[in-house]
Amino acid sequence: MRRQLPWALLAVLVLAQICYPLTAGATRAGLAVATVLLGWLLSVGHALLSRGRRTALALVAVATGGGFAIEALGVATGFPFGTYDYSGELGPKLAGVPLIIPLAWTWMAWPAWLTAVRLTEPTRGPAGARQPPGRVHRVGRIALAAVGLAAWDLFLDPQMVAEGYWVWRDATPALPGLPGIPISNYLGWLLFAVLLMTGLRPLAGAAVERTDGRDAPMFALYLWTYAASVLAHAVFLRLPASALWGTAGMAVGAVPLAVTLLRTRRARPAGDDGPTADPALRVDATT
């Protein structure tokens, strides 16, 4: 049951995202809020079930708490994203920030982190033991996770601005084809993503330095987000420029992840249903 719950939440999330471009007005705004809530529950729930209470609390602290803090700072001062205002369509606000917004940071921060871990896991030594990551290795992992999260905004911001959920007071300079959103927004996302990923490991503990078979729902979430966003922006939302920018940006993590998972599956012996949980990750969710 514990292993199936993330898959069930992912299925509901996918259904909500499929319905999103087929709706309009208040229904679409409601689906946007529901999708973020589902994504938050999925990521935090997976962290709790697979790594335990410490990891889940760390994720909420750095991503949800940190996300609210950086958004409140941005609304109040214009740093680090630029000067912008939220509309009232995303629900209640605190300090000018819709309460749903920090949950979105959490939703994608966890699969972005696990994707980076999967792509940078240390190789096994002669005796079969995994080698501990060095400093350069850890820095590379943080950088990949940060880019993996920040690149998502190449899809998110154009979509949300087109819907009128927030508006930029000064949107120059902007990326080619993406008017209405300043480049400072994407740089701000990258800055906070680096801070978020840097803080996650010390607070969450060593359990977040490895992946195993239980992380398949998060890899599926990241790859689904990538593929579905490309299709939605290119076809249903009629945002071809953000489709191109997002395709290029999220490909940094999504394409190597897909290749890695495919190679692992092909190399798996016949009858093997997947890796068992790493003993180091067997953490009871009540601890």
N, C-alpha and C positions, 0 to 999 in steps of 0.2 A: 504493500500500500504506500509506504514511504517513497518508493522508487517511482510509482505511477503518478503520484500527485503532481509533480512538476510537468509531466507530459499532459495531464488533464488540463492544467492551467494554461499551458502553451496552446492546446487545441482551442480553448475558448478565446484566447488572445488572437489567434490567427483568424477565427471566425469574425471577431469584432473588426479586425483590420480589413478583412475582405468586404465587410458591409460598409466601411467608412466612405469610400469613393462613390458608393451607390446611393448615398443620402445627401441631404443638404440642410442648411439652416440650423435650428436648435437641435435637431436629431443628430446632425454631424458633430456639433460641439459636444453633445452628450456622449457620443461614441468616443470622441477624442479623450475626454476625461476618464471614461470607463476603461479605455485601452491603457492609459497610464497607470491607473489603479491596478489593473490586472498585471501589467508588467512589473510593477513594484512588488506585488505579492509573489509573483513568480520568482524574481531574483532573490528577494530576502528569504522567501520560503525555501528555495533551493540551498542557499547559503546555510540556513539553520539545519536542514535535514542532512546535508552532506558534510558540513564542517563543524556544526555545533553553535551554541549560543554566542560564544566569543566572536566568531566570525560574523554572524548575523548582526550583532550589536555594532561591531566595527564598521560594517558596510553602511548601516543606518547612520552612524555618527559622521563618517567622512563624506558619504555621498548625499544622504538626505539632509543632515544638519549642515554640512559644508555647502551643499547646493543652495539651501535657503539663504545662508549667510552671504554667499557671493552674489546671488540674485538681488538681495536687499541692498547690498553695496552698489550694485550696478544701477538699480532703479534710482537710488538716492544721489549717486555721484557721477554716473556715466562711466566709471571704471570697473572692470577692465573691458567691457563689451562695447561701450558707446552709449549714447543717450537714447533711451527707449521708454515706452509706456505700455502696460498691459491693458487690454480691454476688459470688460466685465463678463465675457462669454465663457471663461474657464473656471467659474466658481468663485467662492469667497477668497479674499486677499488678506494678507498680513504684511504690514510695511510696504504695501504696494505690489506684493508678489502673490499671485494665485497659489494657494496651498498645494495645488497639484504639480506645480513646476518642479520643486525639489525631488518629487518622486520619480520624475522622468530621468534625472541624473542617475538615480539609483538603478532604475530599470536597465539601462544600457551599460553602466559602469561594471557590473558584475560579469556579464558575458564578455565584455571587452578585456577584462583582466584575465579571465580564464583562457580566452583565446591566446593572449600573449604568453601565458604560462605554458600552454600546450605547444606553442611554436618555439619556445626557448627552454624547454625542460632539459636539464643536464643529462648527458649520456651516461651509460653505466660503465663502471671501471672493469678491470680484469676479473675481479671477484664477483661481479654482478651488482655491486652496490652503486647507487647513483652518486655522482660526484657533486659536492656542494657548489652552488653557484658563486662565482667570484664577483668582484665589484663591477667590472665591466659588464658581466652577464646581467647583473641586477639592474644596472642603469639601462641597458638595452631593453629589458623586459618592461620597465616603467615607461620608456619612450614608446614602445610598440603599443602598450595598453592605452596610453594617453592619446596617441594618434587614432587608435581604433575607436575610442569614444568620441573624440572631437570631430572626426570625419563624418560621423552620423549627422552632425548639424548641417552638413552640406545638403542633406535631404530635409531635415526638420525645419530649419528656419525659413527657407523659401515657401514651404508648404503652409506653415503657420501664419506667416505674413500675408500670403495670398488669401487666407481665410479671415484676416483681420483680427487675429487673436492678440497680436501686439504690433506696434508701429515704431519705426525709428525716426527720430527728429532730424538727424543728420546722417544720411546714408551714403556718404562719399568718403573715400573712394570705395567702389564696390567691385566685386569680381565680374568679369565680362559675362553678360547674359543674366546676371542676378541683381538687377537694380532694386533699391529699397532696403538693402542690407549692407552695412559697412564691413570692410575687411577686418576692422578692429573686433567685430563680433566673433569671427572665427579664431582670431589670435587669442581673444579672451577665453574662449572655450578650451583652446589648447593649453593655456597657462593654468587654468583651474584643473584640467584633466591631469596635468603633471603633478600638481599638488595633491590631488585626490589619490592618485595611484601611489605616490610616494608615501602617503600616510596610511594607506590600507594595510600594507604588509606588517609594519610594526604593531599595529593595533590588533590585527586579525590573527597573528601568530603563524607558525611554520606550516600549518595545515593548508594555507593558500598557495604554497609553493609547488604543489603537485596536482596533477589532474588524474582522473581515473574514469571508469565506465559510468559512474553516476553523473558525470558532467555532460553527458550527451545532450540533455535537453537545452543546456545553455549554448552549446555549439550549434544546435538546430535553431535556437532563437536568433543567434547572431547571423547565421547564413540566411535564414528566412527574412530577417529585417533587411539585409542587403538586397536579396533578389526581389522581394516584394516591393521595396522602395523604388528600385530601378523601373519595374513594370508600372507601378502606380503613377510615378512622375512622368514617365514617357508616354503613357497611353491614357490613363483615366483622369489624372489631374492636369494634364496639358502643361507640364512644366519641363520642357525638354532640356533646358540649360542646367537645372538642378539635377536632372537625371544623369547628365554627362559628368558634372562635377562630383556628384555623390558616387557614381560608378567608379571614378578614378580614385577618390579619397578612401572609401571603405575597402577597396580592393587590396590595400596594403595589408590588412589583416584577413579579410574574408577569403581571398583567393588562395593564399598559402594554407589557411586552415582547411579549406575544402580539399586541396591536394594532399595534405598530410593525412586527413581522415580517410580519404580514398585509398591511399597507399597502405595505411594500417589495415583497412578492411581486406584489401587484396592479399596482404601478407598473412592474414589470420588463418590458422589451420582449419580444415574442414571440421565442422561440428563445434567449433569454439564460438560461443555466443557473446564473447567480448571479455575484456579484462575484469578481473575481480577487483574489489576495492583494495587499494593500497592499505596495508595495516596501519601505516602512519596517519591515514585519513579516517580511520574507523572511530569517529567521535560521536558519542551519544549526544543527541540534540538537547538533552536535559542538563548537560554539564557546561 
